């Protein structure tokens, strides 16, 4: 009677463990799991009492795993060596209970080795397609620019006060997703099977290989996209990796999105110099409102601008600055418009560092 009770208890425990393990492994293969699921499965794997039940459960999932090689072969070999070493150190002595449990499973212990490696590959594959991928962020200070290449070969130029966040690798990804705050000029490496997505505050961009400029500063009311060559889709990238398109751009077109009313204005241009000249150290204004001029000058010279007379907001500026100092730029502006200015240096802090300067613009008053 006692032996029958022990046998039934072991059988129920075996069934319960294998059922739960099967469920967790199925969730992993389907990509539907949480951090708690991962911890629970790893806990089951490390329970010495349930080793045989784990063996059977993992064996049932072996043929359903993807055979495609993925990951670091050297690391896999290290894992295999470590498992061999642990098995040799922890090999248990044969007892009647061990023989009884082994009779239930009829599965050789050696199956654990390739199945644990397979489980590692499945987990590694699932993790590689989620937000667990490490991210890099390149930030450019005000009054500076930067150029660099992404892991896929895409060339990026970042303007002053901009940042770009991107994954350390685009491998095993359905799309190449980056996040832009500020202004960036992109020469995207062509890959039709893996679209390039630029996420911005207000709209997203989808391309497969093209050249364009995108300006999306969080402190500015508009988002501007200028397409040099190729094609661009504007819309939103969903969490399910679906792109919901709202507009499309053709070469030499410029899209301006008002973040407040979400209206997009498309314009065909004969020249895109004013949108791309900054990558060559030039700042071009072409009949731009003073407000737009101020937004660019603040980032170009790391200065805070105050418009003392609201009448100045009605003025427009056409000018080109080539590596000009702030004083030289202001002289050019004052010669072309009835504007005078005053620069106040920032206050000195406890560390001896001066704060941001303030530029005040006023309308020149006519002498009666």
C-alpha positions as CSV (number, residue, x, y, z in Angstrom):
1,X,0.0,0.0,0.0
2,X,2.8,2.4,0.9
3,X,4.7,1.6,-2.4
4,X,1.5,2.2,-4.3
5,X,1.0,5.6,-2.6
6,X,4.6,6.6,-3.4
7,X,4.2,5.4,-7.0
8,X,1.0,7.5,-7.4
9,X,2.5,10.6,-5.8
10,X,5.5,10.4,-8.1
11,X,3.3,9.8,-11.1
12,X,1.1,12.9,-10.3
13,X,4.2,15.0,-9.7
14,X,5.7,13.9,-12.9
15,X,2.5,14.6,-14.8
16,X,2.1,18.1,-13.3
17,X,5.7,19.1,-13.9
18,X,5.6,17.9,-17.5
19,X,2.3,19.6,-18.2
20,X,3.5,23.0,-16.9
21,X,6.9,22.6,-18.7
22,X,5.1,21.8,-21.9
23,X,3.0,24.9,-21.5
24,X,6.0,27.2,-20.8
25,X,8.0,25.8,-23.7
26,X,5.0,26.3,-26.1
27,X,4.8,29.9,-24.9
28,X,8.5,30.4,-25.6
29,X,8.2,29.0,-29.1
30,X,5.2,31.2,-29.9
31,X,7.0,34.3,-28.5
32,X,4.3,34.7,-25.9
33,X,6.0,34.8,-22.5
34,X,6.8,37.1,-19.6
35,X,9.8,37.6,-17.4
36,X,8.0,35.6,-14.7
37,X,7.5,32.7,-17.2
38,X,11.2,32.7,-17.9
39,X,12.1,32.6,-14.2
40,X,9.6,29.8,-13.6
41,X,11.0,27.6,-16.5
42,X,14.6,28.1,-15.4
43,X,13.5,27.2,-11.9
44,X,11.9,23.9,-13.2
45,X,15.1,23.1,-15.2
46,X,17.2,23.5,-12.0
47,X,15.1,21.2,-9.8
48,X,17.0,17.9,-9.4
49,X,13.9,16.0,-8.4
50,X,12.1,16.8,-11.7
51,X,15.0,16.2,-14.1
52,X,13.4,13.2,-15.8
53,X,10.1,15.0,-16.3
54,X,12.0,17.9,-17.8
55,X,13.8,15.5,-20.1
56,X,10.6,14.1,-21.5
57,X,9.0,17.5,-21.9
58,X,12.0,19.0,-23.7
59,X,12.2,15.9,-25.9
60,X,8.7,16.4,-27.1
61,X,9.6,20.0,-28.2
62,X,12.9,19.1,-29.9
63,X,11.5,18.4,-33.4
64,X,9.4,21.6,-33.3
65,X,12.4,23.8,-32.8
66,X,13.9,25.8,-35.7
67,X,17.1,24.1,-37.0
68,X,18.5,27.2,-38.5
69,X,21.8,28.1,-37.0
70,X,21.7,31.3,-35.0
71,X,24.0,32.8,-32.4
72,X,27.6,32.4,-31.3
73,X,29.0,28.9,-32.0
74,X,31.9,29.5,-29.6
75,X,29.5,30.3,-26.8
76,X,27.4,27.2,-27.6
77,X,30.5,25.1,-27.3
78,X,31.3,26.8,-23.9
79,X,27.8,26.0,-22.7
80,X,28.2,22.3,-23.8
81,X,31.6,22.0,-22.0
82,X,30.1,23.6,-18.8
83,X,27.1,21.1,-18.9
84,X,29.5,18.2,-19.3
85,X,31.6,19.4,-16.4
86,X,28.5,19.8,-14.1
87,X,27.2,16.4,-15.0
88,X,30.5,14.8,-14.1
89,X,30.7,16.6,-10.8
90,X,27.1,16.0,-9.8
91,X,26.5,12.5,-11.1
92,X,24.2,10.9,-8.3
93,X,24.7,7.5,-6.9
94,X,22.1,4.9,-8.0
95,X,19.3,4.3,-5.4
96,X,16.1,2.4,-5.5
97,X,14.1,5.7,-5.8
98,X,16.3,6.8,-8.8
99,X,15.7,3.5,-10.5
100,X,12.0,3.9,-9.9
101,X,11.9,7.4,-11.3
102,X,14.0,6.4,-14.3
103,X,11.6,3.6,-15.1
104,X,8.8,6.2,-15.5
105,X,10.6,8.4,-18.0
106,X,12.6,5.9,-20.2
107,X,14.5,8.9,-21.5
108,X,18.3,8.9,-21.6
109,X,19.9,11.8,-19.6
110,X,22.1,12.7,-22.5
111,X,19.1,14.3,-24.3
112,X,19.3,17.1,-21.8
113,X,22.4,18.5,-23.4
114,X,21.2,19.3,-26.9
115,X,17.8,20.2,-25.7
116,X,19.2,22.8,-23.2
117,X,21.3,24.2,-26.1
118,X,18.1,24.3,-28.2
119,X,16.2,26.0,-25.4
120,X,19.0,28.6,-25.2
121,X,18.8,29.2,-28.9
122,X,15.0,29.6,-28.8
123,X,15.2,32.0,-25.9
124,X,18.1,33.9,-27.6
125,X,16.1,34.1,-30.9
126,X,13.0,35.4,-29.1
127,X,14.9,37.9,-27.0
128,X,16.7,39.1,-30.2
129,X,13.3,40.1,-31.6
130,X,12.1,42.1,-28.6
131,X,13.0,45.2,-26.8
132,X,15.8,43.4,-24.9
133,X,18.3,44.4,-27.7
134,X,20.8,47.0,-26.4
135,X,20.4,50.5,-27.7
136,X,22.9,53.2,-28.5
137,X,22.2,56.9,-28.4
138,X,24.3,59.5,-30.2
139,X,23.7,63.1,-28.8
140,X,25.1,66.2,-30.4
141,X,25.4,69.4,-28.3
142,X,24.2,72.8,-29.4
143,X,26.5,74.6,-31.9
144,X,27.9,71.3,-33.2
145,X,27.2,68.6,-35.8
146,X,28.2,64.9,-36.1
147,X,28.4,62.2,-38.7
148,X,28.5,58.4,-38.3
149,X,27.4,55.1,-39.8
150,X,24.7,52.7,-38.4
151,X,25.3,48.9,-38.1
152,X,23.6,48.4,-41.5
153,X,25.8,50.9,-43.3
154,X,23.3,53.7,-43.3
155,X,25.1,57.1,-43.1
156,X,23.7,59.7,-40.7
157,X,24.5,63.4,-40.1
158,X,23.1,64.9,-36.9
159,X,22.6,68.7,-36.5
160,X,23.1,70.7,-33.4
161,X,21.0,69.7,-30.3
162,X,20.0,66.4,-31.9
163,X,20.0,62.8,-30.8
164,X,19.5,59.4,-32.5
165,X,18.8,56.1,-30.7
166,X,19.3,52.9,-32.6
167,X,20.0,49.1,-31.8
168,X,23.5,47.7,-31.7
169,X,22.5,45.3,-34.4
170,X,19.7,45.0,-37.0
171,X,20.2,41.3,-37.4
172,X,17.1,39.1,-37.1
173,X,14.8,42.2,-37.2
174,X,11.8,42.6,-39.5
175,X,12.6,46.3,-39.8
176,X,15.4,48.8,-38.8
177,X,13.9,51.1,-36.3
178,X,15.7,54.3,-35.0
179,X,14.3,57.2,-33.0
180,X,15.2,60.8,-33.9
181,X,14.9,64.0,-31.8
182,X,16.2,66.9,-33.7
183,X,17.5,67.1,-37.3
184,X,19.2,64.3,-39.2
185,X,20.3,63.7,-42.8
186,X,20.0,60.0,-43.8
187,X,21.6,58.1,-46.6
188,X,19.8,54.8,-46.0
189,X,21.4,51.5,-47.0
190,X,19.0,49.8,-49.4
191,X,17.3,46.7,-48.1
192,X,13.7,46.0,-49.4
193,X,13.3,43.0,-47.0
194,X,14.0,45.1,-43.9
195,X,12.5,48.6,-44.1
196,X,14.1,51.6,-42.4
197,X,11.9,53.3,-39.8
198,X,12.6,56.7,-38.3
199,X,10.3,57.3,-35.3
200,X,9.8,61.0,-34.4
201,X,7.6,63.0,-32.0
202,X,4.5,63.4,-34.2
203,X,5.1,61.1,-37.2
204,X,7.3,58.3,-38.5
205,X,9.1,57.7,-41.7
206,X,9.4,54.4,-43.6
207,X,11.9,53.8,-46.5
208,X,13.9,50.9,-47.9
209,X,16.8,52.9,-49.3
210,X,16.8,56.6,-50.0
211,X,18.3,60.0,-49.1
212,X,16.3,62.6,-47.0
213,X,16.5,65.2,-44.3
214,X,14.2,65.1,-41.3
215,X,13.8,67.9,-38.8
216,X,11.8,67.1,-35.6
217,X,12.9,69.0,-32.6
218,X,10.6,68.6,-29.6
219,X,10.6,72.3,-28.9
220,X,9.5,73.3,-32.4
221,X,5.9,73.3,-33.7
222,X,6.6,71.7,-37.1
223,X,8.2,68.5,-38.4
224,X,9.8,68.9,-41.8
225,X,10.9,66.1,-44.2
226,X,12.7,66.9,-47.4
227,X,13.3,64.0,-49.9
228,X,16.4,64.2,-52.0
229,X,16.1,60.8,-53.8
230,X,14.1,57.6,-53.5
231,X,10.7,57.5,-51.9
232,X,9.4,58.2,-48.4
233,X,6.2,57.1,-46.6
234,X,4.9,59.2,-43.7
235,X,2.7,57.6,-41.0
236,X,2.9,55.7,-37.8
237,X,4.7,52.5,-36.9
238,X,2.5,50.4,-34.6
239,X,3.7,48.1,-31.8
240,X,2.8,45.2,-34.0
241,X,5.4,46.4,-36.5
242,X,2.7,47.5,-39.0
243,X,3.1,50.9,-40.8
244,X,0.0,52.9,-41.1
245,X,0.7,55.3,-44.0
246,X,-0.8,58.8,-44.2
247,X,1.3,60.4,-47.0
248,X,4.0,59.6,-49.5
249,X,6.8,61.8,-50.8
250,X,8.5,61.9,-54.2
251,X,12.0,63.3,-54.9
252,X,12.3,67.1,-54.4
253,X,9.2,67.2,-52.3
254,X,9.0,68.7,-48.8
255,X,6.4,67.8,-46.2
256,X,5.7,70.0,-43.2
257,X,3.6,68.6,-40.4
258,X,2.0,70.9,-37.9
259,X,2.2,69.0,-34.6
260,X,-0.8,70.9,-33.1
261,X,-3.4,70.3,-35.8
262,X,-1.7,67.3,-37.5
263,X,-2.1,68.8,-40.9
264,X,0.5,68.0,-43.5
265,X,1.5,70.4,-46.3
266,X,3.3,69.0,-49.3
267,X,5.4,71.2,-51.6
268,X,7.4,70.5,-54.8
269,X,10.7,72.3,-54.7
270,X,13.3,73.0,-57.4
271,X,16.1,73.3,-54.9
272,X,16.6,71.7,-51.5
273,X,19.7,73.5,-50.5
274,X,18.1,75.3,-47.5
275,X,17.2,71.9,-46.0
276,X,20.5,70.2,-46.6
277,X,23.2,72.9,-46.6
278,X,23.8,72.5,-42.8
279,X,25.6,69.2,-43.6
280,X,28.2,71.3,-45.4
281,X,28.6,74.0,-42.7
282,X,26.2,76.4,-44.2
283,X,22.9,77.9,-42.9
284,X,20.5,79.0,-45.6
285,X,17.4,81.1,-45.1
286,X,15.0,81.7,-48.0
287,X,12.3,84.1,-47.1
288,X,11.9,82.4,-43.7
289,X,9.9,84.0,-40.9
290,X,11.9,85.5,-38.0
291,X,10.5,82.8,-35.7
292,X,12.0,80.1,-37.9
293,X,15.3,82.0,-38.1
294,X,15.4,82.3,-34.3
295,X,14.8,78.5,-33.8
296,X,17.8,77.7,-36.0
297,X,20.1,80.4,-34.6
298,X,19.4,79.2,-31.0
299,X,20.7,75.8,-31.8
300,X,23.5,76.9,-34.1
301,X,25.0,79.3,-31.6
302,X,23.7,77.8,-28.3
303,X,21.9,81.1,-27.3
304,X,18.5,82.0,-26.0
305,X,16.7,84.6,-28.1
306,X,14.0,87.0,-26.9
307,X,11.9,89.0,-29.3
308,X,11.1,92.2,-27.5
309,X,8.9,93.6,-30.2
310,X,6.2,91.3,-31.6
311,X,6.1,93.3,-34.8
312,X,9.4,91.5,-35.7
313,X,7.4,88.2,-36.1
314,X,6.0,89.7,-39.4
315,X,9.5,89.9,-40.9
316,X,11.2,87.4,-43.2
317,X,14.9,86.8,-43.9
318,X,16.8,85.6,-46.9
319,X,20.5,85.1,-46.2
320,X,23.3,82.5,-46.2
321,X,25.7,82.0,-43.3
322,X,29.0,80.1,-43.9
323,X,30.6,79.3,-40.6
324,X,29.8,82.8,-39.4
325,X,30.3,83.9,-35.8
326,X,27.2,85.0,-34.0
327,X,28.2,88.7,-34.2
328,X,28.8,88.5,-37.9
329,X,25.4,86.8,-38.4
330,X,23.6,89.5,-36.4
331,X,25.3,92.2,-38.4
332,X,24.0,90.6,-41.6
333,X,20.5,90.4,-40.2
334,X,20.5,94.0,-39.0
335,X,21.7,95.3,-42.4
336,X,18.8,93.5,-44.2
337,X,16.1,94.2,-41.7
338,X,15.2,97.1,-39.3
339,X,16.4,95.1,-36.3
340,X,18.9,95.9,-33.5
341,X,20.1,93.5,-30.9
342,X,21.8,93.1,-27.5
343,X,23.7,90.2,-26.2
344,X,23.9,89.5,-22.4
345,X,26.4,86.9,-21.2
346,X,25.2,84.1,-19.0
347,X,25.8,84.1,-15.2
348,X,28.8,82.4,-13.7
349,X,27.9,79.4,-11.5
350,X,29.8,77.9,-8.5
351,X,32.0,75.8,-10.8
352,X,33.1,78.8,-12.8
353,X,31.0,77.9,-15.8
354,X,29.1,80.6,-17.6
355,X,25.4,79.9,-18.5
356,X,23.7,80.3,-21.9
357,X,23.9,83.8,-23.4
358,X,20.7,85.8,-24.1
359,X,20.1,87.7,-27.3
360,X,17.3,90.3,-27.3
361,X,16.0,91.5,-30.7
362,X,14.1,94.8,-31.0
363,X,12.7,96.8,-33.9
364,X,14.6,99.9,-34.9
365,X,12.6,102.9,-34.1
366,X,12.3,105.6,-36.7
367,X,13.5,109.1,-35.7
368,X,10.8,111.6,-36.2
